[in-house]
Amino acid sequence: MGIEQNIQEVRNRIENACRRGSRSPDEVTLVAITKTHDAKTVRSAFNAGIRHFGENRVQEADVKLVELDDIKEQSTWHMVGHLQTNKVKTAVGLFDIIQSVDSIKLAETLNRNVIKPLPILLEVNVAEEETKSGFDIHELNLALTQMGRLENLEIRGLMTVAPWVDNPEEVRPVFRRLRELAEAQGLGELSMGMTDDFEVAIEEGATMIRVGRAIFGKRRYNQ
């Protein structure tokens, strides 16, 4: 299937998951993850109705958005990968929201480099995987307190990357825990769920899902 058909299939899956979770599809933002896919491919998704795009790497977004300058103002760009502090100055000029704030140091650097409130999500390593970035659950309260003093950041919610598993039901507790953490802090946005597990994430309260492969197919490395 082409991108337009893929997007429709993803939207059908979203609707079905919302139905099971007694939610409205309007509560869920589909963020198309464009890592390794070129500007022409992104434009096809835009023409098919996608308005939220996510990138993992600052350098890749920088090159891509030069070609997409005419649609940038009509779309919202999310930074979803690990952001190094030395890339912050470039990132704040490219992205509308940073989903992957994983340290106080990064938050402070972002705060110094923006001139208007920047929406952010805090990345939480719910599953405590050693290979993943993000705040430990037990660090979250202190992090939120410290970041609350940073006047140029607007903390919208939390984000997590669930472990890779064959059965998405196995990561339901991860999504449920993130929702509980957000509710306890009065935060509204929950970015969780990707191609293989976003339906479970929606059932557990996701307000943003990050979907790449189901829209664009396999990543295009070495091109």
C-alpha positions as a Markdown table, in Angstrom:
| # | Residue | x | y | z |
|---|---|---|---|---|
| 1 | Met | 0.0 | 0.0 | 0.0 |
| 2 | Gly | 1.0 | 3.6 | -0.5 |
| 3 | Ile | 1.5 | 6.2 | 2.2 |
| 4 | Glu | -2.1 | 7.5 | 2.0 |
| 5 | Gln | -3.5 | 4.0 | 2.4 |
| 6 | Asn | -1.1 | 3.3 | 5.3 |
| 7 | Ile | -2.2 | 6.5 | 7.1 |
| 8 | Gln | -5.9 | 5.5 | 6.7 |
| 9 | Glu | -5.1 | 2.0 | 8.1 |
| 10 | Val | -3.3 | 3.6 | 11.1 |
| 11 | Arg | -6.3 | 5.9 | 11.6 |
| 12 | Asn | -8.6 | 2.9 | 11.6 |
| 13 | Arg | -6.5 | 1.2 | 14.2 |
| 14 | Ile | -6.6 | 4.4 | 16.3 |
| 15 | Glu | -10.4 | 4.6 | 16.1 |
| 16 | Asn | -10.8 | 0.9 | 17.1 |
| 17 | Ala | -8.4 | 1.4 | 20.0 |
| 18 | Cys | -10.3 | 4.5 | 21.1 |
| 19 | Arg | -13.6 | 2.6 | 20.9 |
| 20 | Arg | -12.2 | -0.1 | 23.2 |
| 21 | Gly | -10.9 | 2.5 | 25.6 |
| 22 | Ser | -14.1 | 4.5 | 25.5 |
| 23 | Arg | -12.3 | 7.5 | 24.1 |
| 24 | Ser | -12.6 | 9.8 | 21.2 |
| 25 | Pro | -10.0 | 9.7 | 18.3 |
| 26 | Asp | -9.8 | 13.5 | 18.6 |
| 27 | Glu | -8.0 | 12.9 | 21.9 |
| 28 | Val | -5.1 | 11.2 | 20.1 |
| 29 | Thr | -2.4 | 13.0 | 18.0 |
| 30 | Leu | -0.7 | 10.9 | 15.4 |
| 31 | Val | 2.9 | 11.9 | 15.1 |
| 32 | Ala | 4.6 | 10.5 | 12.0 |
| 33 | Ile | 8.2 | 9.6 | 12.7 |
| 34 | Thr | 10.2 | 10.4 | 9.6 |
| 35 | Lys | 13.7 | 9.1 | 10.6 |
| 36 | Thr | 15.6 | 8.1 | 7.4 |
| 37 | His | 12.8 | 9.1 | 5.1 |
| 38 | Asp | 13.4 | 11.9 | 2.7 |
| 39 | Ala | 11.6 | 15.2 | 2.3 |
| 40 | Lys | 9.6 | 14.0 | -0.7 |
| 41 | Thr | 8.2 | 11.2 | 1.4 |
| 42 | Val | 7.3 | 13.6 | 4.2 |
| 43 | Arg | 5.6 | 15.8 | 1.8 |
| 44 | Ser | 3.5 | 12.9 | 0.6 |
| 45 | Ala | 2.3 | 12.3 | 4.2 |
| 46 | Phe | 1.6 | 16.0 | 4.6 |
| 47 | Asn | -0.5 | 15.9 | 1.4 |
| 48 | Ala | -2.4 | 12.9 | 2.9 |
| 49 | Gly | -3.4 | 14.9 | 5.9 |
| 50 | Ile | -0.6 | 14.4 | 8.5 |
| 51 | Arg | 0.3 | 17.6 | 10.4 |
| 52 | His | 2.6 | 16.3 | 13.2 |
| 53 | Phe | 6.0 | 15.0 | 12.3 |
| 54 | Gly | 8.7 | 13.6 | 14.6 |
| 55 | Glu | 12.5 | 13.4 | 14.1 |
| 56 | Asn | 15.2 | 11.6 | 16.1 |
| 57 | Arg | 18.2 | 13.5 | 14.9 |
| 58 | Val | 18.7 | 17.3 | 14.7 |
| 59 | Gln | 21.1 | 17.0 | 11.7 |
| 60 | Glu | 18.6 | 15.1 | 9.7 |
| 61 | Ala | 15.8 | 17.4 | 10.5 |
| 62 | Asp | 17.9 | 20.5 | 9.6 |
| 63 | Val | 18.6 | 19.2 | 6.1 |
| 64 | Lys | 15.0 | 17.9 | 5.5 |
| 65 | Leu | 13.3 | 21.1 | 6.7 |
| 66 | Val | 15.2 | 23.2 | 4.1 |
| 67 | Glu | 13.3 | 21.3 | 1.4 |
| 68 | Leu | 10.0 | 21.5 | 3.4 |
| 69 | Asp | 10.1 | 25.2 | 4.3 |
| 70 | Asp | 6.8 | 25.9 | 2.5 |
| 71 | Ile | 4.9 | 23.5 | 4.8 |
| 72 | Lys | 6.8 | 24.0 | 8.0 |
| 73 | Glu | 4.4 | 26.7 | 9.3 |
| 74 | Gln | 1.4 | 24.5 | 8.6 |
| 75 | Ser | 2.9 | 21.5 | 10.6 |
| 76 | Thr | 4.2 | 20.8 | 14.0 |
| 77 | Trp | 7.6 | 19.3 | 14.4 |
| 78 | His | 8.5 | 17.1 | 17.4 |
| 79 | Met | 12.0 | 16.2 | 18.6 |
| 80 | Val | 11.6 | 12.6 | 19.8 |
| 81 | Gly | 15.2 | 11.3 | 20.0 |
| 82 | His | 18.0 | 11.9 | 22.5 |
| 83 | Leu | 19.0 | 15.6 | 22.3 |
| 84 | Gln | 22.6 | 16.5 | 23.1 |
| 85 | Thr | 23.1 | 19.9 | 24.8 |
| 86 | Asn | 25.5 | 21.0 | 22.0 |
| 87 | Lys | 22.7 | 20.6 | 19.5 |
| 88 | Val | 20.2 | 22.7 | 21.4 |
| 89 | Lys | 20.7 | 26.0 | 19.6 |
| 90 | Thr | 19.9 | 24.3 | 16.3 |
| 91 | Ala | 17.1 | 22.3 | 17.7 |
| 92 | Val | 15.1 | 25.2 | 19.1 |
| 93 | Gly | 15.0 | 26.7 | 15.7 |
| 94 | Leu | 13.7 | 23.6 | 14.1 |
| 95 | Phe | 11.2 | 22.0 | 16.5 |
| 96 | Asp | 8.0 | 23.2 | 18.0 |
| 97 | Ile | 8.1 | 20.7 | 20.9 |
| 98 | Ile | 10.8 | 18.7 | 22.5 |
| 99 | Gln | 9.4 | 15.3 | 23.6 |
| 100 | Ser | 12.7 | 13.9 | 24.9 |
| 101 | Val | 13.9 | 16.1 | 27.8 |
| 102 | Asp | 15.8 | 13.6 | 29.9 |
| 103 | Ser | 17.9 | 15.6 | 32.3 |
| 104 | Ile | 17.9 | 18.8 | 34.3 |
| 105 | Lys | 21.0 | 20.0 | 32.4 |
| 106 | Leu | 19.2 | 19.7 | 29.0 |
| 107 | Ala | 16.2 | 21.5 | 30.4 |
| 108 | Glu | 18.4 | 24.4 | 31.7 |
| 109 | Thr | 20.2 | 24.6 | 28.3 |
| 110 | Leu | 16.9 | 24.7 | 26.4 |
| 111 | Asn | 15.6 | 27.4 | 28.8 |
| 112 | Arg | 18.7 | 29.6 | 28.1 |
| 113 | Asn | 18.3 | 29.3 | 24.3 |
| 114 | Val | 14.7 | 30.1 | 23.7 |
| 115 | Ile | 13.0 | 33.5 | 23.7 |
| 116 | Lys | 9.4 | 32.3 | 24.1 |
| 117 | Pro | 7.9 | 29.4 | 26.1 |
| 118 | Leu | 8.9 | 26.1 | 24.6 |
| 119 | Pro | 6.6 | 23.1 | 25.0 |
| 120 | Ile | 8.4 | 20.0 | 26.4 |
| 121 | Leu | 7.7 | 16.5 | 27.6 |
| 122 | Leu | 9.8 | 14.8 | 30.2 |
| 123 | Glu | 11.1 | 11.4 | 29.0 |
| 124 | Val | 10.6 | 8.8 | 31.8 |
| 125 | Asn | 12.4 | 5.4 | 31.7 |
| 126 | Val | 9.5 | 3.6 | 33.2 |
| 127 | Ala | 10.9 | 0.1 | 32.5 |
| 128 | Glu | 14.3 | 1.0 | 34.0 |
| 129 | Glu | 16.2 | -0.2 | 30.9 |
| 130 | Glu | 19.9 | 0.5 | 31.1 |
| 131 | Thr | 20.1 | 1.2 | 27.3 |
| 132 | Lys | 17.3 | 3.9 | 27.4 |
| 133 | Ser | 17.4 | 7.6 | 28.3 |
| 134 | Gly | 15.0 | 9.2 | 30.6 |
| 135 | Phe | 14.3 | 10.1 | 34.2 |
| 136 | Asp | 14.0 | 7.4 | 36.8 |
| 137 | Ile | 10.4 | 7.3 | 38.2 |
| 138 | His | 11.8 | 8.2 | 41.6 |
| 139 | Glu | 13.6 | 11.3 | 40.2 |
| 140 | Leu | 10.5 | 12.7 | 38.5 |
| 141 | Asn | 9.1 | 14.8 | 41.4 |
| 142 | Leu | 12.4 | 16.6 | 42.0 |
| 143 | Ala | 12.9 | 17.1 | 38.3 |
| 144 | Leu | 9.5 | 18.7 | 37.8 |
| 145 | Thr | 10.1 | 21.0 | 40.8 |
| 146 | Gln | 13.4 | 22.2 | 39.4 |
| 147 | Met | 12.1 | 22.6 | 35.9 |
| 148 | Gly | 9.1 | 24.5 | 37.1 |
| 149 | Arg | 11.4 | 27.4 | 37.9 |
| 150 | Leu | 12.6 | 27.6 | 34.3 |
| 151 | Glu | 10.4 | 30.3 | 32.9 |
| 152 | Asn | 11.0 | 29.6 | 29.2 |
| 153 | Leu | 9.8 | 26.0 | 29.3 |
| 154 | Glu | 6.2 | 24.8 | 29.3 |
| 155 | Ile | 6.0 | 21.3 | 30.7 |
| 156 | Arg | 3.1 | 19.6 | 28.9 |
| 157 | Gly | 3.4 | 16.0 | 30.0 |
| 158 | Leu | 5.5 | 12.8 | 29.9 |
| 159 | Met | 6.9 | 10.5 | 27.3 |
| 160 | Thr | 8.3 | 7.0 | 27.4 |
| 161 | Val | 9.7 | 4.4 | 25.0 |
| 162 | Ala | 8.5 | 0.9 | 26.0 |
| 163 | Pro | 10.6 | -2.2 | 25.8 |
| 164 | Trp | 10.6 | -4.1 | 22.5 |
| 165 | Val | 8.4 | -7.2 | 23.0 |
| 166 | Asp | 6.6 | -9.6 | 20.7 |
| 167 | Asn | 3.3 | -9.2 | 22.5 |
| 168 | Pro | 2.2 | -5.6 | 23.2 |
| 169 | Glu | 0.1 | -6.7 | 26.1 |
| 170 | Glu | 3.4 | -7.2 | 28.0 |
| 171 | Val | 4.1 | -3.4 | 28.0 |
| 172 | Arg | 0.6 | -2.4 | 29.1 |
| 173 | Pro | 1.9 | -1.9 | 32.7 |
| 174 | Val | 4.5 | 0.5 | 31.4 |
| 175 | Phe | 1.9 | 2.7 | 29.7 |
| 176 | Arg | -0.4 | 2.4 | 32.7 |
| 177 | Arg | 2.3 | 3.5 | 35.0 |
| 178 | Leu | 3.2 | 6.5 | 32.9 |
| 179 | Arg | -0.4 | 7.6 | 32.9 |
| 180 | Glu | -0.5 | 7.3 | 36.7 |
| 181 | Leu | 2.6 | 9.4 | 37.0 |
| 182 | Ala | 1.1 | 12.1 | 34.7 |
| 183 | Glu | -2.2 | 12.1 | 36.6 |
| 184 | Ala | -0.4 | 12.5 | 39.9 |
| 185 | Gln | 1.4 | 15.6 | 38.6 |
| 186 | Gly | -1.6 | 17.1 | 36.8 |
| 187 | Leu | 0.0 | 16.7 | 33.4 |
| 188 | Gly | -2.2 | 16.3 | 30.4 |
| 189 | Glu | 0.0 | 15.0 | 27.5 |
| 190 | Leu | 1.1 | 11.4 | 27.3 |
| 191 | Ser | 3.4 | 10.4 | 24.4 |
| 192 | Met | 3.6 | 6.6 | 24.3 |
| 193 | Gly | 3.1 | 3.9 | 21.8 |
| 194 | Met | 4.7 | 3.2 | 18.5 |
| 195 | Thr | 3.8 | 1.0 | 15.4 |
| 196 | Asp | 3.7 | -2.3 | 17.3 |
| 197 | Asp | 2.1 | -1.2 | 20.5 |
| 198 | Phe | 0.2 | 2.0 | 20.0 |
| 199 | Glu | -3.2 | 0.5 | 20.3 |
| 200 | Val | -2.5 | -0.7 | 23.9 |
| 201 | Ala | -1.0 | 2.7 | 24.6 |
| 202 | Ile | -4.2 | 4.4 | 23.5 |
| 203 | Glu | -6.3 | 2.1 | 25.6 |
| 204 | Glu | -4.1 | 3.2 | 28.6 |
| 205 | Gly | -4.5 | 6.9 | 27.9 |
| 206 | Ala | -1.9 | 8.0 | 25.2 |
| 207 | Thr | -2.6 | 11.5 | 23.8 |
| 208 | Met | 0.3 | 11.2 | 21.3 |
| 209 | Ile | 1.5 | 8.2 | 19.5 |
| 210 | Arg | 4.7 | 8.0 | 17.5 |
| 211 | Val | 4.3 | 6.0 | 14.4 |
| 212 | Gly | 6.9 | 5.5 | 11.6 |
| 213 | Arg | 7.0 | 2.1 | 10.1 |
| 214 | Ala | 3.3 | 1.6 | 9.8 |
| 215 | Ile | 3.1 | 4.8 | 7.7 |
| 216 | Phe | 6.4 | 4.9 | 5.8 |
| 217 | Gly | 7.5 | 1.3 | 5.8 |
| 218 | Lys | 11.0 | 0.2 | 6.8 |
| 219 | Arg | 13.6 | 2.8 | 7.5 |
| 220 | Arg | 15.8 | 3.7 | 4.5 |
| 221 | Tyr | 19.4 | 3.4 | 5.7 |
| 222 | Asn | 22.4 | 3.9 | 3.5 |
| 223 | Gln | 20.6 | 6.1 | 1.0 |
